[in-house]
């Protein structure tokens, strides 16, 4: 990502449409690096600012906020989408930023509706976000169809490779001893991407997830440890480290430390919500069993 910022700094494009596209990519890179304050400090919220840049600013506000400010940022994004559609403008970054925020809040059906105009013009980023949301909704069939459409646009795109990996992982065998051909190929694709563009927390977590699905827990643990050692405090890294720790018979206290890092970073994550739901179900079973035993004792 730092390479992207360095390359963008050498481009002097002014306020042209291409210049705005460069600025969008630069500020989205800052958001990915969690440097949202840079975005908020450099992009004006004034109405004279190009709508796509205002959308990026609102996405940064959404990413660093919670509660009412986060909801306000999302409302602002959805209003920009309405204004863009009302003017008959071509689908652009406004739709993508709004859909990204909706997906981040778990509103995947709304995200799909928002990104649909981009998908209709075969925009790869829009199609990638559609793929992510469909997988989150357990609609792997539609996700695979979307990836096939992406491949017809640009089979060598990094986005296409990543989406192919995610759908392959969702379809992969999960039992040790079964065929892992698809997952092995996915693992090789992720290795190739790391070699070509450098390793990132996203790629390392993807690769670790594939290795876990193949039952190669120690290998997955090594990759995740490398990600954590490189300074990655991503919720995904710590979530996966907790899962691997449990599967390899590691110390429960260590796994809990990873989960606590997830709580600190994002509050309520899907993994934590799953744990809470399973604990609730377990407590319900325990209570029912105790009541049954009590009734039997008094009979």
C-alpha positions in Angstrom: 0.0 0.0 0.0 2.9 2.3 0.7 4.1 1.7 -2.9 0.7 2.8 -4.1 0.9 6.1 -2.1 4.5 6.7 -3.4 3.4 6.1 -7.0 0.4 8.4 -6.7 2.6 11.2 -5.3 4.5 11.3 -8.7 1.3 11.9 -10.7 0.4 15.5 -11.2 -3.1 15.4 -12.7 -4.8 18.5 -11.3 -8.5 18.5 -10.9 -9.2 16.4 -13.9 -11.5 13.3 -13.8 -8.3 11.2 -13.8 -6.9 13.3 -10.9 -10.1 12.6 -8.9 -9.7 8.9 -9.6 -6.1 9.0 -8.3 -7.2 10.9 -5.2 -10.0 8.3 -4.5 -7.4 5.5 -4.7 -5.0 7.4 -2.4 -7.6 8.1 0.2 -9.0 4.6 0.1 -5.5 3.4 0.7 -5.3 5.6 3.8 -8.6 4.1 5.0 -7.2 0.6 4.5 -4.2 1.6 6.5 -6.6 2.8 9.2 -5.3 6.4 8.8 -8.8 7.8 8.6 -7.8 11.1 10.2 -5.6 11.9 7.1 -8.7 11.5 4.9 -10.9 13.6 7.2 -8.3 16.3 7.4 -7.6 16.5 3.6 -11.0 16.1 2.0 -13.4 18.9 2.7 -17.0 18.1 3.5 -18.1 21.2 1.5 -20.6 20.8 -1.2 -18.1 22.1 -3.7 -16.0 18.9 -3.3 -16.6 16.2 -5.9 -19.3 13.8 -4.8 -17.0 10.7 -5.1 -14.4 12.3 -2.8 -17.1 13.3 -0.3 -18.2 9.7 -0.3 -14.7 8.6 0.5 -14.6 11.1 3.4 -17.9 9.7 4.7 -16.5 6.1 4.5 -13.5 7.2 6.6 -15.9 8.8 9.1 -17.9 5.6 9.1 -14.8 3.4 9.6 -13.5 5.3 12.6 -16.9 5.9 14.3 -19.5 4.0 16.3 -23.0 4.7 17.4 -24.7 7.9 16.1 -21.7 9.3 14.2 -21.3 6.0 12.3 -25.1 6.0 11.5 -24.8 9.6 10.4 -22.0 8.8 8.0 -24.0 6.0 6.5 -27.0 8.2 6.1 -24.8 10.7 4.3 -23.5 8.0 1.9 -27.0 6.8 1.1 -28.1 10.4 0.4 -25.2 10.9 -2.0 -26.3 7.7 -3.8 -29.9 9.2 -4.2 -28.5 12.5 -5.4 -26.2 10.7 -8.0 -29.1 8.5 -9.2 -31.4 11.5 -9.4 -29.0 13.4 -11.7 -28.8 10.3 -13.9 -25.0 10.1 -13.3 -23.2 7.0 -14.2 -22.6 4.6 -11.3 -19.3 5.5 -9.6 -17.3 5.5 -6.4 -20.3 6.9 -4.5 -22.2 3.6 -4.9 -19.1 1.6 -4.1 -18.3 3.6 -0.9 -21.9 3.3 0.3 -22.1 -0.4 -0.4 -18.8 -0.9 1.4 -20.2 0.8 4.5 -23.4 -1.2 4.3 -21.5 -4.5 4.0 -19.2 -3.5 7.0 -22.4 -3.1 9.1 -23.7 -6.5 8.0 -26.4 -5.1 5.8 -25.5 -7.3 2.8 -28.9 -7.2 1.1 -28.8 -3.4 1.1 -25.2 -3.5 -0.1 -26.2 -5.7 -3.0 -28.9 -3.2 -4.0 -26.5 -0.3 -3.7 -23.8 -1.9 -5.8 -26.1 -3.3 -8.4 -25.7 -0.4 -10.9 -21.9 -1.0 -10.9 -22.5 -4.7 -11.5 -24.7 -4.0 -14.5 -21.8 -2.2 -16.2 -19.5 -5.0 -15.2 -17.3 -2.9 -12.9 -14.9 -5.3 -11.2 -14.9 -3.6 -7.8 -18.6 -3.7 -7.8 -18.7 -7.3 -8.7 -16.1 -8.1 -6.1 -18.2 -6.5 -3.4 -21.2 -8.4 -4.7 -19.2 -11.6 -4.3 -18.2 -10.8 -0.7 -21.8 -10.0 0.3 -23.2 -13.1 -1.4 -20.7 -15.3 0.5 -21.6 -13.6 3.7 -25.2 -14.5 3.0 -24.3 -18.1 2.3 -25.2 -17.8 -1.4 -22.1 -19.5 -2.8 -23.9 -20.4 -6.0 -24.6 -16.8 -6.9 -21.1 -15.8 -5.8 -19.5 -18.4 -8.1 -21.7 -17.1 -11.0 -20.5 -13.6 -10.2 -16.9 -14.6 -10.3 -17.4 -16.3 -13.7 -18.7 -13.0 -14.9 -15.6 -11.2 -13.5 -13.4 -13.7 -15.3 -15.0 -12.9 -18.6 -14.0 -9.2 -18.0 -10.4 -9.7 -16.9 -9.2 -13.2 -16.0 -5.8 -11.9 -14.8 -7.1 -9.2 -12.4 -6.0 -9.4 -8.8 -9.6 -8.8 -7.7 -10.7 -11.8 -9.8 -8.0 -14.0 -8.3 -9.0 -13.0 -4.8 -12.7 -13.6 -5.4 -11.9 -16.9 -6.9 -10.0 -17.8 -3.8 -12.8 -16.8 -1.5 -15.4 -18.8 -3.4 -13.1 -21.8 -3.6 -12.6 -21.6 0.2 -16.4 -21.4 0.8 -16.7 -24.6 -1.4 -13.6 -26.4 -0.1 -13.5 -29.7 1.7 -13.1 -29.3 5.4 -12.3 -32.8 6.6 -8.8 -34.1 6.8 -8.2 -37.0 4.4 -10.7 -35.7 1.7 -9.6 -34.2 -1.6 -8.1 -30.8 -1.3 -7.3 -30.2 -5.0 -9.3 -26.9 -5.2 -7.9 -25.6 -1.9 -4.4 -26.5 -2.9 -4.8 -24.5 -6.1 -6.2 -21.6 -4.1 -3.2 -21.8 -1.7 -0.8 -21.6 -4.7 -2.7 -18.6 -6.1 -2.4 -16.8 -2.8 1.3 -17.6 -2.6 1.7 -16.2 -6.1 -0.1 -13.0 -5.2 2.1 -12.6 -2.1 5.3 -13.1 -4.2 4.1 -10.6 -6.8 2.8 -7.8 -4.7 4.2 -8.4 -1.2 2.5 -10.1 1.7 -0.3 -8.3 3.5 -2.6 -9.2 6.4 -5.4 -9.9 4.0 -3.4 -12.3 2.0 -1.9 -14.0 5.0 -5.4 -14.5 6.6 -6.8 -15.8 3.4 -3.9 -18.3 3.1 -4.2 -19.3 6.8 -8.0 -19.9 6.3 -7.3 -22.2 3.3 -4.6 -24.1 5.3 -7.1 -24.5 8.2 -9.7 -25.8 5.8 -7.1 -28.4 4.7 -6.4 -29.4 8.3 -2.9 -28.0 8.2 -3.3 -26.1 11.5 0.5 -25.7 12.3 1.2 -24.2 8.9 -1.7 -21.8 9.3 -0.5 -20.9 12.8 3.0 -20.1 11.4 1.5 -17.7 8.8 -0.7 -16.0 11.3 2.2 -15.6 13.8 4.2 -14.0 10.9 1.3 -11.6 10.3 1.1 -10.7 14.0 4.8 -10.3 14.2 4.7 -7.8 11.3 2.5 -5.6 13.4 -0.8 -6.7 12.1 -3.4 -6.2 14.9 -6.3 -7.1 12.5 -9.3 -8.6 14.1 -9.2 -11.3 11.4 -5.6 -12.2 12.4 -6.5 -12.5 16.1 -9.7 -14.3 15.4 -7.8 -16.9 13.3 -5.1 -17.2 15.9 -7.7 -18.0 18.5 -9.3 -20.7 16.3 -5.9 -22.3 15.5 -4.9 -22.2 19.2 -8.1 -24.1 20.1 -7.6 -26.7 17.3 -3.9 -27.3 18.1 -4.7 -27.9 21.8 -3.1 -24.6 22.9 -3.6 -22.8 26.1 -7.2 -21.6 26.5 -5.9 -18.4 28.2 -3.8 -17.6 25.1 -6.9 -18.1 22.9 -8.8 -15.8 25.2 -6.1 -13.1 24.9 -6.6 -13.2 21.1 -10.3 -12.9 21.5 -9.9 -9.9 23.9 -7.8 -8.2 21.2 -10.7 -8.7 18.8 -13.2 -7.2 21.3 -10.9 -4.2 21.8 -10.4 -3.7 18.1 -14.0 -4.1 16.8 -16.3 -4.7 19.7 -18.7 -7.3 18.3 -17.2 -9.6 15.6 -18.9 -12.5 13.9 -16.7 -15.0 15.7 -17.6 -13.5 19.1 -21.2 -13.4 18.2 -21.0 -17.1 17.3 -19.4 -17.9 20.6 -22.0 -16.0 22.5 -24.8 -17.8 20.7 -23.3 -21.2 21.3 -22.8 -20.3 25.0 -26.4 -19.3 25.3 -27.5 -22.6 23.7 -25.3 -24.5 26.1 -26.6 -22.7 29.1 -30.2 -23.5 28.0 -29.3 -27.2 27.6 -27.7 -27.2 31.1 -30.7 -25.5 32.7 -33.1 -28.0 31.1 -30.9 -31.0 32.2 -30.7 -29.7 35.7 -34.5 -29.2 35.8 -35.0 -32.7 34.6 -32.6 -34.1 37.2 -34.3 -32.1 39.9 -37.8 -33.4 38.9 -36.4 -37.0 38.8 -34.9 -36.6 42.3 -38.2 -35.5 43.8 -40.3 -38.1 42.0 
